[in-house]
Amino acid sequence: MKRVIKNSPLFLSLCILVLFAGCRKELGVIPPETTQVMAPGSYGGGLDFYLLNEGNMGSNHASLDYFNHQAGTYALNIYERINPDVTLGLGDVGNDLKIYGGKLYIAVNGSGKVEVLDKYTGVKLCQILVDNCRKLAFWKSKVLITSYKGFVGVVDTSRLLNGAGSVSLDNQIPVGREPEGLAVSGDKVYVANSGGYSPPIYDKTLSVIDLLTEHVQKSIVLGVNLNDVQKDDFGHIIVSARGNYKDISPSFYVIDSATDKLIKQVAIPLGNFTIQGNLMYYFTSPYNQDGTLSGQVNYGRFNLKTLSGVQGSFLAEDVMNLIKIPFALAVDPVDNKILISDAGDNTTPGTLYWIGNNGEVLWKVRTGEIPGHIAFLE
């Protein structure tokens, strides 16, 4: 396992570039700065991670943060520090963040691109042009990108070289309306179609693509307004549905990837979820009949091996009371510490909480605007 530590290229570049941060005119995003969130070397476990701040649409405020476990530091807005020649910064609305191979991929929805960075240094290598891009997944040498234009874009990663500039898609696979999340299992990718641009007539199909032929194999009818898709260790595909924000409630579905049959529907209104081992960690986003959020957010776990709920919350009650709008959610695969962000009022800097095994806050730190996505550096 390769880790970014105090003598790594990324850490050293941040130390050098912060000296020059004041020389560059900022674009309205949070100014670059580094915060000491814990003593250097005080915690030996866990992984470093990147955090993508979405920023509000039209503001060009997407930004990238980085946490270094060994140094105990949290660095804001590293993209602009490391790539000062990219004049418009990261872009408008960061929608997804993934690491695959030696690269870090960032889907920037409003800017119509996927940024491709070196995962160890943060240096921009190139970008993939894809209009209205949403979510990312990977299969062998391919990167798969959903677009609200109604397709999954495909690019061979061998083309994503340093200096390649703007790379076009190799293929566009038509799916349903306004596809969101996607997950790969074997030689198939499952794509959630939302129909988010045409309420109240939402889509409710899960497209199953054969990646060997790059054609849709079948469509599985599930719930209204499908959103996220993830795979677990038991051959399940977990699909969340947002409902219509009124009389059709959100829920999630468990699909058997071997047969593509529905195993179970669970009436939990998932706001976001992440899978670690046997457990799915989630928080809820329930809606009232008038389409407003009810304000009653639960922080729970679901056992994917037994397909049953786990009693109790993964957050202490005083921590739950701190969070206004939960957004990003991730679990460190090494030490099972939980990361959860609070978007606050969705216009000012958010907050990231690092949660211990008893649901307590170990540290918290200011982030950029709408902290939305986390990727661990393994």
C-alpha positions as CSV (number, residue, x, y, z in Angstrom):
1,M,0.0,0.0,0.0
2,K,1.4,3.3,-1.0
3,R,0.7,6.3,1.3
4,V,1.3,10.0,0.9
5,I,3.5,10.9,3.9
6,K,5.5,13.9,4.9
7,N,8.3,13.4,2.3
8,S,5.9,12.6,-0.5
9,P,5.7,14.8,-3.7
10,L,2.2,15.9,-2.8
11,F,3.1,17.0,0.7
12,L,6.3,18.8,-0.3
13,S,4.5,20.5,-3.2
14,L,1.8,21.8,-0.8
15,C,4.5,23.1,1.6
16,I,6.2,25.0,-1.3
17,L,3.2,26.3,-3.1
18,V,1.5,27.7,0.0
19,L,4.3,30.3,0.1
20,F,3.1,31.6,-3.2
21,A,-0.7,31.3,-2.7
22,G,-1.0,35.0,-1.9
23,C,0.5,35.9,-5.3
24,R,-2.5,34.6,-7.2
25,K,-5.9,36.3,-7.5
26,E,-8.5,33.9,-6.1
27,L,-11.8,33.2,-7.9
28,G,-14.1,33.2,-4.8
29,V,-13.4,29.8,-3.5
30,I,-11.9,29.2,-0.1
31,P,-8.3,30.5,0.0
32,P,-5.7,27.8,0.2
33,E,-4.6,27.1,3.8
34,T,-3.5,24.1,5.9
35,T,-4.9,23.3,9.3
36,Q,-3.3,21.1,11.9
37,V,-6.2,18.9,13.0
38,M,-4.1,16.5,15.2
39,A,-0.5,16.1,16.3
40,P,2.0,14.8,13.7
41,G,2.4,11.0,14.0
42,S,-0.2,10.8,16.8
43,Y,-2.4,8.3,14.9
44,G,-0.8,5.5,13.1
45,G,-3.8,3.8,11.4
46,G,-6.1,4.9,8.7
47,L,-5.6,6.4,5.2
48,D,-5.0,9.7,3.7
49,F,-8.0,11.0,1.6
50,Y,-9.1,13.6,-0.8
51,L,-12.4,15.5,-0.4
52,L,-14.3,17.2,-3.2
53,N,-16.3,20.3,-2.5
54,E,-19.1,20.6,-5.0
55,G,-19.7,24.4,-4.9
56,N,-23.0,25.9,-5.9
57,M,-24.0,25.8,-9.6
58,G,-22.8,28.7,-11.6
59,S,-20.3,29.9,-9.0
60,N,-17.2,28.0,-10.3
61,H,-16.5,27.1,-6.6
62,A,-15.6,23.4,-6.9
63,S,-12.5,22.7,-4.9
64,L,-10.3,19.8,-3.7
65,D,-9.0,19.3,-0.2
66,Y,-6.5,16.7,1.2
67,F,-5.9,15.1,4.6
68,N,-2.5,13.7,5.5
69,H,-2.7,11.3,8.4
70,Q,1.0,11.2,9.1
71,A,1.4,15.0,9.2
72,G,-2.0,15.4,10.9
73,T,-2.9,18.2,8.5
74,Y,-6.0,19.1,6.4
75,A,-5.2,21.2,3.3
76,L,-7.9,23.3,1.6
77,N,-8.1,24.0,-2.1
78,I,-5.0,22.0,-3.2
79,Y,-6.0,21.9,-6.8
80,E,-5.2,25.6,-7.4
81,R,-2.0,25.4,-5.3
82,I,-0.6,22.5,-7.3
83,N,-2.0,23.5,-10.7
84,P,-1.6,27.4,-10.8
85,D,-1.6,27.5,-14.6
86,V,-5.2,26.2,-14.8
87,T,-6.7,29.7,-14.9
88,L,-10.4,28.8,-14.2
89,G,-9.6,26.5,-11.3
90,L,-11.3,23.1,-10.8
91,G,-14.6,24.3,-12.3
92,D,-18.3,24.4,-11.7
93,V,-20.1,21.8,-9.5
94,G,-17.8,18.8,-8.6
95,N,-20.1,15.8,-8.8
96,D,-18.0,12.8,-8.2
97,L,-14.5,11.8,-7.0
98,K,-12.8,8.4,-7.6
99,I,-9.3,6.9,-7.5
100,Y,-8.4,4.1,-10.0
101,G,-4.9,2.9,-10.8
102,G,-2.5,5.8,-10.4
103,K,-5.1,8.5,-11.2
104,L,-7.6,10.6,-9.4
105,Y,-10.8,11.4,-11.4
106,I,-13.1,14.3,-10.7
107,A,-16.4,14.7,-12.5
108,V,-17.1,18.5,-12.8
109,N,-20.7,18.6,-13.9
110,G,-21.2,22.2,-14.8
111,S,-17.9,22.5,-16.6
112,G,-18.6,19.4,-18.8
113,K,-15.4,17.6,-18.0
114,V,-13.7,14.9,-15.9
115,E,-10.4,16.1,-14.5
116,V,-7.6,13.5,-14.5
117,L,-4.9,14.0,-11.9
118,D,-1.9,12.0,-10.7
119,K,-3.2,10.6,-7.5
120,Y,0.1,11.0,-5.6
121,T,1.0,14.5,-6.6
122,G,-2.3,16.1,-7.5
123,V,-0.8,17.4,-10.8
124,K,-3.4,17.6,-13.7
125,L,-2.6,15.2,-16.5
126,C,-5.5,15.8,-18.9
127,Q,-9.3,16.1,-19.0
128,I,-12.1,14.1,-20.5
129,L,-14.8,16.1,-22.3
130,V,-18.3,14.9,-21.4
131,D,-21.3,17.2,-21.2
132,N,-23.4,17.2,-18.0
133,C,-21.3,14.4,-16.4
134,R,-22.5,12.9,-13.2
135,K,-20.9,9.7,-11.8
136,L,-17.8,7.5,-12.4
137,A,-17.0,3.8,-12.4
138,F,-14.3,1.6,-13.8
139,W,-13.9,-1.7,-15.6
140,K,-10.5,-3.1,-16.7
141,S,-8.9,-0.3,-18.7
142,K,-12.1,1.7,-19.1
143,V,-13.5,4.7,-17.3
144,L,-17.3,4.8,-17.4
145,I,-19.1,8.2,-17.0
146,T,-22.8,8.8,-16.7
147,S,-24.2,11.9,-18.4
148,Y,-27.5,13.6,-18.0
149,K,-27.6,13.6,-21.8
150,G,-28.8,10.0,-21.5
151,F,-25.7,7.9,-22.0
152,V,-22.7,6.3,-20.3
153,G,-19.5,7.5,-21.8
154,V,-16.5,5.2,-22.2
155,V,-12.8,6.1,-22.4
156,D,-9.8,3.8,-22.5
157,T,-7.5,4.9,-19.7
158,S,-4.4,4.3,-21.8
159,R,-5.3,7.6,-23.6
160,L,-5.2,9.6,-20.4
161,L,-1.6,10.6,-20.5
162,N,0.2,13.7,-19.1
163,G,-0.1,16.4,-21.7
164,A,-3.0,14.7,-23.6
165,G,-5.1,17.9,-23.2
166,S,-8.8,17.4,-23.8
167,V,-9.7,13.8,-24.5
168,S,-13.0,12.9,-26.3
169,L,-15.2,9.8,-25.5
170,D,-14.5,6.5,-27.2
171,N,-18.2,5.5,-27.1
172,Q,-21.6,6.7,-25.8
173,I,-23.9,3.9,-24.6
174,P,-27.6,5.1,-24.6
175,V,-29.4,4.4,-21.4
176,G,-32.5,5.9,-19.7
177,R,-33.3,9.5,-18.8
178,E,-30.8,11.5,-16.7
179,P,-28.6,8.6,-15.4
180,E,-27.0,9.1,-12.0
181,G,-25.0,6.4,-10.2
182,L,-23.5,3.3,-11.6
183,A,-21.7,0.2,-10.3
184,V,-19.7,-2.6,-12.0
185,S,-20.1,-6.2,-11.2
186,G,-18.2,-8.7,-13.3
187,D,-18.6,-7.7,-16.9
188,K,-21.8,-5.7,-16.3
189,V,-22.5,-2.2,-15.2
190,Y,-25.7,-1.2,-13.5
191,V,-26.9,2.4,-14.2
192,A,-29.6,4.2,-12.2
193,N,-31.9,6.3,-14.5
194,S,-33.5,9.2,-12.6
195,G,-35.6,11.2,-15.0
196,G,-34.7,14.1,-12.8
197,Y,-35.3,16.7,-15.6
198,S,-38.9,15.8,-16.1
199,P,-40.8,15.6,-12.8
200,P,-43.3,14.3,-12.0
201,I,-42.7,11.7,-14.8
202,Y,-39.5,10.3,-13.3
203,D,-37.6,7.3,-14.7
204,K,-37.6,4.1,-12.7
205,T,-35.3,1.8,-14.7
206,L,-32.0,0.3,-13.9
207,S,-30.0,-0.2,-17.1
208,V,-27.8,-3.3,-17.2
209,I,-25.0,-2.9,-19.7
210,D,-22.9,-5.8,-21.1
211,L,-19.4,-4.3,-21.0
212,L,-18.0,-6.8,-23.4
213,T,-20.4,-5.6,-26.2
214,E,-21.0,-2.1,-24.7
215,H,-24.8,-2.5,-25.2
216,V,-27.7,-2.4,-22.8
217,Q,-28.6,-6.0,-22.0
218,K,-31.8,-5.4,-20.1
219,S,-33.7,-2.8,-18.0
220,I,-34.9,-3.6,-14.5
221,V,-38.0,-1.6,-13.3
222,L,-37.6,-0.5,-9.7
223,G,-38.7,2.7,-7.9
224,V,-39.2,6.3,-9.0
225,N,-36.3,8.6,-9.4
226,L,-33.3,6.2,-9.0
227,N,-30.2,7.8,-7.6
228,D,-27.1,5.9,-6.3
229,V,-25.8,2.4,-7.1
230,Q,-23.2,0.4,-5.2
231,K,-22.0,-3.2,-5.0
232,D,-21.3,-5.1,-1.8
233,D,-19.2,-8.2,-1.1
234,F,-22.1,-10.6,-1.3
235,G,-23.1,-10.2,-4.9
236,H,-25.7,-7.6,-4.2
237,I,-26.3,-4.4,-6.1
238,I,-27.8,-1.7,-3.9
239,V,-29.9,0.9,-5.6
240,S,-31.5,3.9,-3.9
241,A,-34.6,5.7,-5.1
242,R,-35.5,9.2,-4.1
243,G,-39.2,9.0,-4.8
244,N,-41.1,12.0,-6.1
245,Y,-40.6,14.2,-2.9
246,K,-44.3,14.0,-2.2
247,D,-46.5,10.9,-2.0
248,I,-44.0,8.3,-3.3
249,S,-41.5,7.7,-0.5
250,P,-37.8,7.0,-1.0
251,S,-36.5,3.5,-0.5
252,F,-33.7,1.2,-1.6
253,Y,-33.5,-2.1,-3.5
254,V,-31.3,-5.1,-3.3
255,I,-30.5,-6.9,-6.6
256,D,-28.8,-10.3,-7.1
257,S,-26.1,-9.6,-9.6
258,A,-26.0,-13.3,-10.6
259,T,-29.6,-13.3,-11.7
260,D,-30.5,-9.6,-11.9
261,K,-33.6,-10.3,-9.8
262,L,-34.9,-8.1,-7.1
263,I,-34.2,-9.7,-3.7
264,K,-35.6,-7.1,-1.3
265,Q,-37.1,-3.6,-1.1
266,V,-36.4,-1.6,2.1
267,A,-38.5,1.4,3.1
268,I,-35.5,3.5,4.3
269,P,-35.3,7.0,2.7
270,L,-31.5,7.0,2.0
271,G,-30.0,10.4,1.7
272,N,-26.5,9.0,1.2
273,F,-24.9,5.6,1.9
274,T,-21.5,3.9,1.8
275,I,-20.5,0.3,2.1
276,Q,-17.7,-1.1,4.3
277,G,-17.5,-4.9,4.9
278,N,-20.8,-6.3,5.9
279,L,-22.4,-3.0,6.7
280,M,-24.0,-0.2,4.8
281,Y,-23.8,3.1,6.6
282,Y,-26.4,5.7,5.8
283,F,-28.3,8.8,6.7
284,T,-31.9,9.4,5.7
285,S,-33.5,12.3,3.9
286,P,-37.3,11.9,4.5
287,Y,-39.8,14.2,2.8
288,N,-43.1,15.6,3.9
289,Q,-46.2,15.4,1.6
290,D,-45.5,19.0,0.4
291,G,-42.1,18.1,-0.8
292,T,-40.1,19.7,2.1
293,L,-37.6,17.9,4.1
294,S,-39.0,16.7,7.4
295,G,-35.9,17.5,9.3
296,Q,-35.8,14.0,11.0
297,V,-32.5,12.6,9.9
298,N,-31.4,9.2,11.1
299,Y,-27.9,7.8,11.0
300,G,-28.0,4.0,10.8
301,R,-26.5,0.8,9.5
302,F,-27.8,-2.1,7.5
303,N,-26.3,-5.6,7.5
304,L,-25.9,-6.6,3.9
305,K,-25.0,-10.2,4.8
306,T,-28.3,-10.8,6.7
307,L,-30.2,-8.1,4.9
308,S,-31.5,-6.7,8.1
309,G,-31.2,-3.4,10.0
310,V,-28.7,-2.8,12.8
311,Q,-30.0,-1.3,16.0
312,G,-28.8,2.1,17.1
313,S,-27.1,5.1,15.5
314,F,-23.4,5.3,14.4
315,L,-23.3,8.9,15.7
316,A,-23.6,10.1,19.3
317,E,-26.7,12.2,20.0
318,D,-24.7,15.4,20.6
319,V,-23.0,15.0,17.3
320,M,-26.3,14.5,15.4
321,N,-27.5,17.8,16.9
322,L,-24.4,19.6,15.4
323,I,-25.1,18.6,11.8
324,K,-27.5,20.8,9.8
325,I,-27.3,19.2,6.3
326,P,-25.4,15.9,6.2
327,F,-23.8,15.4,2.8
328,A,-20.6,13.3,2.3
329,L,-20.3,10.0,4.1
330,A,-17.3,7.6,4.0
331,V,-15.7,4.9,6.2
332,D,-12.0,4.4,6.3
333,P,-11.4,0.8,5.1
334,V,-8.4,0.3,7.4
335,D,-9.6,1.5,10.8
336,N,-13.4,1.9,10.3
337,K,-13.4,5.5,11.4
338,I,-16.3,7.5,9.9
339,L,-16.1,10.7,7.9
340,I,-19.3,12.8,7.6
341,S,-19.7,16.3,6.3
342,D,-22.1,19.1,7.1
343,A,-23.0,21.4,4.1
344,G,-24.4,23.9,6.6
345,D,-26.4,26.5,4.6
346,N,-25.1,25.2,1.2
347,T,-23.5,28.6,0.5
348,T,-20.7,29.1,3.0
349,P,-17.9,26.7,4.0
350,G,-18.9,23.3,5.3
351,T,-17.5,21.2,8.1
352,L,-16.0,17.7,8.1
353,Y,-16.2,15.5,11.2
354,W,-13.9,12.5,11.9
355,I,-15.9,10.1,14.0
356,G,-14.5,7.5,16.4
357,N,-15.8,4.0,17.1
358,N,-18.2,5.3,19.8
359,G,-19.8,7.9,17.6
360,E,-17.8,10.7,19.1
361,V,-16.0,13.6,17.2
362,L,-12.3,13.0,17.1
363,W,-11.7,16.2,15.2
364,K,-13.5,18.6,12.9
365,V,-12.3,21.0,10.2
366,R,-13.6,23.7,7.9
367,T,-14.0,22.6,4.3
368,G,-14.9,24.3,1.0
369,E,-18.5,24.9,-0.2
370,I,-20.8,21.9,-0.1
371,P,-18.3,19.1,0.9
372,G,-19.7,16.2,-1.1
373,H,-17.3,13.3,-2.0
374,I,-14.4,11.5,-0.4
375,A,-11.8,9.2,-1.9
376,F,-9.2,7.3,0.2
377,L,-5.6,7.0,-1.0
378,E,-4.7,3.3,-0.7
